[in-house]
């Protein structure tokens, strides 16, 4: 029996809400044969076992069950005439990965003759990094199938299930001990003042506020990062720490951040769920300048990253167990620096643009 990895353990496997969908579209211009796209998509499922895995219950807990039946794998791909509503359905319909494969795709044909490939992957089987791996492998498979041949892959060094088995047997005690010390005597409920009472139950009806940051501001961030030999992320997090300190009156603050969780290069080409979340503590009570805030922020990030082997859920279970009425465990503010780019490639005279969808 293949267990779930710690990163998968608390992901909802039922089909209630599309909270764990990773949606993206591929705009395709030029000559295209549906059978070629379907064959290339099938090649991805064969190569990446996590895409053809279900996650049923068992007497010993949830497990990973590999699917090798060709008809089941073919069932996740279909073609249809284009409509905005149909694309939205593909991207936002929830998965029940206890019995369904964690991926679906539909190739839509526009009236112009161009196509849109809409695809959604459940987070239990992939993460944002994985989408880049899939885009590269799809280009390889499509190029081969266009020539009437199967892709010649370099053997994958391991599958996600291998990581799952390793993670189950790996001891996290040293990392847990670090987090016991690092997060001792710091409040977990510090949040910015609200303009309305906070609900006690989560209803997942949050909103998104979009705004633009001009190029001069970005260049300024990068100049500060270069001056202090750090990263854009550290500068942004330092600014957020200062802002939160002003809003809350607190100097010792926790900010959550997701990390890729692929510390070993052998994991870089594996499609799977490796993302972890860290609660990074920065105490700026003795900082007199922004330069000193950056130094404190950088040091706290290095400490946290060096002990990121234990999953966030395990840290929560140890230090801040349920119930969490009306608040997030450990931290109330998070910062994620995601660089979304459009991946483009050409196969012959056919042009592809892979576009992440920020919300489905």
N, C-alpha and C positions, 0 to 999 in steps of 0.2 A: 504493500500500500504506500503510495506517495503522499505525504502530508502536504498541507498548505505551508508556504513560507510565512515567517512572521509578518512580512509586509502585506500578506493576503488575508491574514487570520480574521480581521474585523471588517472586511469589506462585505457589504450586503450582497449576497448571491441571488436574492429574490428579485422578482420583476415588479417592484412597487413604483419607484421613481427612477428617472435616468440620471441619477446623481453621479454614476461612475462611468458614463459614456465618454469616450475620447473620439470626437467626430472630426472628420476632415473631408474635403472634396478634391477631386482632380479634374481640372478643366482640360479637355482634350480637343485639339484642333488639327484637322487633317484627316487623311484616309485611315479607316479603322474597321477591323473585323471583330464582331462581338466574340466569336469563338476564340480568337487570339487573346483577348482581354481575359476571358473566363479561364483559359488554360494558364495564363500567367498568374492570375489570382490563386488558382489551385496550387501552383508551384510554391506560393508563399506558405500555404497551409502545410504542405508536405515538409518544407524546409524548417519551419518554425513550429515546433510541437505545441507551444503554448496556445496557438490559435486554434488548434483542433483538440482542445482539452475541455472536458466538463468538470464540474466541481460538486459532485453529489454528496449527500450525507451518508454516513456509515455508522455502525455501532461504535467505532473508534473515533468518530468525529469526521469533519469534512475531509475529502480526499481529492486527488487529481486522477481523472480517468481519461486516458488517451483514446482518441477516435481515429480509426484507420479506414473506416468504411467510405469508399469513394462517393456513394450517393449522398451520404450525410454531409460530406465536405462540399459537394456540388450544390447542396441546398441553400447555402448561405450567399450564393451569387445569383442574381437575376438581372434581366434587362427590361426596360419599360420606356414609354414616351415621357418626355420631360414635363414636370409641373413642380412649382415651388413647394406646394403642400406635400407632394410625394417625397421630395428631397428631405424636407423637414421630418417626415415620418421615419425615414431611414436613419437619420442622424440622432433623433431624440427618443425613439421608442425604447423602453427599458428592456433589459435582458434578464432572463432567469437562467443563470449559468449552471444551476444545479442539473439542468437537462439540456440546455441549448449551448451550442458552440458560442464562444464569446466574441464573434465577429459577424458582421453582415455588410453586404455591398450590393448596390444596384447601379447598373450602367444606364443612364438616361440619354436619349437622343433628342436633341433640339430640332426645331423645324429647319434650322439652317444647315443641318447635317453634322454639326459639331456635337460633342458629347460631354457629359458630366458624370464622373464616377463618384457616387456618394458612399462613404464608408464610415462605420462606427465600430470601435473596439471597446470591449469592457475593460475597465482598469485592472481587474484581477489578472488579466492576461498580458497587459502591456502598459507602458508609461510613455511620457512625451519623447524621451530619448528613442524608444523603440520605433516611433513613427518615422524617424530618419532612416533607421535600418531598413524598415519595410519599403520606403520610397526607393532606396538604392537597389534593393533586391528585386522589386517590381520592374524597374528599368532593365535590369539584367535579364529577367525572365521574359519580359515582353519582347526584347530584342531577339532572344533566341527563338521564341515561338513565332515571331514574324518570319523567320527563316525556315520554319518547319521543324525545328529541333527542340529538345528539352534543354534547359540551362545546365551548364556544367559547373556545379558549385564546388568551392573548396569546402571540405568537410568541416562542419561546425565543431569547435573544440568541446562544447558542452551545451546542454539544453537547460532551460529554466528549472526543470524538475530535478536536475543534478544539484543546482544551487539550493533548492528546497530541502533536499535530503541533507546536504552539508549544514545548512542553517539550523536544522532541528538538532543536530548533534553538537553544535558549536556552543561553548559556554560564554554567556554574556555577563558573568558576575563582575569582572573587573570594570566593564563599562558601566554597569549599574551602580557600582560603588562610587565611581566618579560622579554620576548624576545625583546620588544621595548627598554628596558633599557640595557639589556645585549649586544645587537648588535648595539647599537648607536655608531656612529663615528668610525666604523671599515670598511675598504674597503672590498668589496665583490669580487673584481677581481684580488686579489693577486695570482699569479701563477708562476711556475718555468719558467725560460727562455726556449724558444722553439728554435728548430733548423730549423724551417720552418714557414711560415706565417700560422696563425690559420684560418681555414675556418669559415665563418660567419653562416653557416647552419649545423645542425646536420645531419650526414649521417649514424651513427651507424656502422661504419666500423673500430672500434677500435680493438686492438690486445691484446693478452695475452703473457706476458713474464714469463716463469716458471724458477725457480731456487730452489735449495735445501739449507736448513739451517741445519747445522749439530747438533747433539745432545748436544755437548759441548756448543754451542751458546744458545740453548734453556735452558739448565740448568743454564747458566749464567744469562739469563733474569729472570728466576725464583728466583735465589738467590738475585738479586737486588730487585725484588718485595717483597720477604720475609723480606729483611733488612729494607725496608721502609714501610712495612705493607700495601702494595698496590697490584695491580693485574698485570699480564703479559701485559694486554691491556694498562694499564696506562704507563708502562715502554716503550712499543713500541710507544705509541702516544707521549710521551715525547721526545724520540729519533727523531721521525718524525718532531716535532716542531723545535728542534734544527737544523735538516738538512734543513728545509724550511727557517729558519731564515738565515742560511749561504748562501743559494742559492738566496734568494730574497732581503736580506738586511732589511727585516721587522722583528719586534719583537712582534707585536700584530697580531696574526694569527687565522684564522678560519679553522678548519678541520671537515669535515662531517663524521658521523658514523651512521650506522643503529643500531637500538635496537629492541629487541623482542616485546616490547609493551604489555607485559602480567604482569603488576604489581600486579594484583589480582590473588591469587592462583586458584580461581574458573575458570579462563580462561585457565589454563595449559593443560586441556584435550579437548579443543575446537579446531576443525579444521577450520581455517579461516585466513584472512589477518589482522594481528595485527601489522606488522612491521611499525616502524616509523623511520624517519631520523632526527638527531640532528646536528646543526651547533655549534660546541663547540669552544668557544673563549678562548685562552690562551695568556696572555700578559707576556712575559718573559723578558721584558726590564730591570727589576731590579734584575734578577736572576744572581748570581755569580757562582753557582755550579750546577751540574746536579741534586743533591739532591733537590735544591730549585726549579728547573724546574719540577721535579716530584711532589713536593708539590703544585705548581701552577696548574699543569695539573690535579691532583686529585681533587683539590677544584673546578675547572671549570667543571669537569665531574659531580661532585655531584650536583652542581647548575643546570646543564642542565637536568640531570636525574630527579631531583625533579620537573621539569616543562615540562615533556615530554607528558603531556596529550593532548596538541594541536598538530594537524597534521602538518607535514613539509609544505605541500601545503598551509595551512592557514597562517603559518608564512611568507612564500614567498609572498603570496598575500598582506599581510600587510606591509612588510618591503622592498621587492625587486620585485615588480610586473613586468610583461612582458613589453617589449620584452627583451630576453636574447640573443642577437646576439653574437654567438661565445663564449659563456661562460655558465657555470652552475649557477643556482641561488644560491646566498649566499656564496658558497665556490667552490674552484677549485681543491681541493685535498681532498680525502676521505680515511679513514682507516676502514677496516672491518676485524675483527679477527674471522674467521670461523673455527671451529674444525670439519672437515669432518671425520666421522668414518664409518666403514663398520659394519652394524648391522647384526648379525648372530643368527639364531635360528634353532632348529630341531623339527620336528613333526614326531614322530616315526622314521623311517629310511630315511626320506626326509630332506635334508639340504638346508637352504635358506641363501643367502647373499644379503642384500640390499645395493646397491652402488649408492651414489649420482653421477650425471654426471655434471661436472663443466661447460661444454659447450655442446650445442646441435646443 
